[in-house]
Each structure stands twice: as structure tokens, then as C-alpha cells.
């Protein structure tokens, strides 16, 4: 369980998040709890020192990059931590859930016929490139 202490304009609220929650879900809860009219915010973490964990994303002071919104908190080393933050209202950004870019990419074996690959390898061997 992760505890976020979010303050803005002398108002502080506490948010409890599980490791399965994402940054985007935290942002939506902040928008709802603070009764904001905007659709998107940037979270600005107020840390004394960065939170680092081997094999995980680092969490540093400042505004979290927007492409990290879809990642869940299990990708960070935040379990059991208390994190202070504030937020900035963003009016001109439309968040979209991005899908994996590589789902339409096929492997080279499916693109290049076997006979063509065989000829290219033969040519490379003939001219001593291999």
C-alpha cells in the first residue's frame, strides 16, 4: 500500500493506492477529490531524495512524465512508502491510452520468403561477408 499526501492551496488530502493502481488512476482520483473541472493534471512530486529500487522505475522530485501514466505502481519501488506531491492543472492535453507500438510488427521470417533468405545468405557467403 502506498500513501500519497497531495496538497494544493492549503488543502491536503491523503490517497491510499495499491500496487495494481496506475498513475492515471491516481490522477483521476485527485481530480475527483479536489473537485476540479479540468480533465487532466500533472503530478509534481515533492521528494527530499529520489526513490530508487533495483529493476524498477525511479521516482524523482518534479513533474512525472506523461508517458508513464499507464504504468502501475508495482513498476516503482514505492510499496509501504509515503510520498508528498502537488499537482498542476492542464487544460490543453487530451490523454489517450496508447497501445503497444509493436503489436503489428511481424518477424523477418514472416516477411521474407525462405528462398530469398537462402539466396541472400549464399550471396553473402560467396563474397565473404560472413
ZILIN-V10856 format. One record per residue. N is the residue number from 1. RES is the residue in one small letter. SS is DSSP state (h for helix, s for strand, l for the rest). PHI is phi in radians with two decimals (999 if undefined). BURIAL is # if it has 16 or more other ideal C-beta (glycine too) atoms within 10 Angstrom, else .. Layout:
BEGIN
n = [N:N]
res = [RES:RES]
ss = [SS:SS]
phi = [PHI:PHI]
burial = [BURIAL:BURIAL]
END
This chain:
BEGIN
n = [1:2:3:4:5:6:7:8:9:10:11:12:13:14:15:16:17:18:19:20:21:22:23:24:25:26:27:28:29:30:31:32:33:34:35:36:37:38:39:40:41:42:43:44:45:46:47:48:49:50:51:52:53:54:55:56:57:58:59:60:61:62:63:64:65:66:67:68:69:70:71:72:73:74:75:76:77:78:79:80:81:82:83:84:85:86:87:88:89:90:91:92:93:94:95:96:97:98:99:100:101:102:103:104:105:106:107:108:109:110:111:112:113:114:115:116:117:118:119:120:121:122:123:124:125:126:127:128:129:130]
res = [x:x:x:x:x:x:x:x:x:x:x:x:x:x:x:x:x:x:x:x:x:x:x:x:x:x:x:x:x:x:x:x:x:x:x:x:x:x:x:x:x:x:x:x:x:x:x:x:x:x:x:x:x:x:x:x:x:x:x:x:x:x:x:x:x:x:x:x:x:x:x:x:x:x:x:x:x:x:x:x:x:x:x:x:x:x:x:x:x:x:x:x:x:x:x:x:x:x:x:x:x:x:x:x:x:x:x:x:x:x:x:x:x:x:x:x:x:x:x:x:x:x:x:x:x:x:x:x:x:x]
ss = [l:s:s:s:s:s:s:s:l:l:s:s:s:s:s:s:s:l:l:l:l:s:h:h:h:h:h:h:h:h:h:h:h:l:l:l:l:l:l:s:s:s:s:s:s:l:l:l:l:l:s:l:l:l:l:l:s:l:s:l:l:s:s:l:l:h:h:h:h:h:l:s:h:h:h:s:l:l:l:l:l:s:s:s:s:s:s:s:s:s:l:l:l:l:l:l:l:l:l:l:h:h:h:h:l:l:l:h:h:h:h:l:l:h:h:h:h:h:h:h:h:h:h:h:h:h:l:l:l:l]
phi = [999:-2.01:-1.95:-1.92:-1.78:-1.86:-2.20:-2.75:0.92:1.09:-2.08:-2.13:-2.27:-1.88:-2.17:-1.72:-2.20:-1.59:-1.22:-1.49:-1.30:-1.92:-1.05:-1.10:-1.15:-1.12:-1.07:-1.16:-1.15:-1.12:-1.03:-1.22:-1.20:-1.52:0.94:-1.52:-1.65:-1.38:-1.78:-2.58:-2.37:-1.85:-1.56:-1.99:-1.37:-1.94:-1.89:-1.29:-2.54:-1.08:-1.75:-2.12:-2.56:-1.07:1.42:-2.21:-1.20:-1.49:-2.08:-2.07:-1.11:1.99:-1.34:-1.29:-1.04:-1.12:-1.10:-1.50:-1.03:-1.45:-1.41:-1.47:-1.24:-1.23:-1.43:-1.99:-1.61:-1.90:-1.06:1.42:-1.67:-2.03:-2.08:-1.62:-2.69:-2.35:-2.54:-2.17:-1.31:-2.10:-1.69:-1.85:-2.23:-1.96:-1.30:-2.16:-1.36:-1.56:-1.58:-1.08:-1.24:-1.67:-1.28:-1.72:-1.42:-1.77:-1.29:-1.10:-1.13:-1.42:-1.46:-1.78:-1.06:-1.02:-1.09:-1.17:-1.08:-1.11:-1.15:-1.13:-1.11:-1.06:-1.10:-1.12:-1.19:-1.08:-1.65:1.00:-1.54:-1.91]
burial = [.:#:.:#:.:#:.:#:.:.:.:.:.:.:#:.:#:.:.:.:#:#:#:#:#:#:#:.:#:#:#:.:.:.:.:.:.:.:.:#:#:#:#:#:#:.:.:.:.:.:#:.:.:.:.:.:#:.:#:.:.:.:.:#:.:#:.:.:#:.:.:.:#:.:.:#:#:#:.:.:.:.:#:#:#:#:#:.:.:.:.:.:.:.:.:.:.:.:.:.:.:.:.:.:.:.:.:.:.:.:.:.:.:.:.:.:.:.:.:.:.:.:.:.:.:.:.:.:.:.]
END
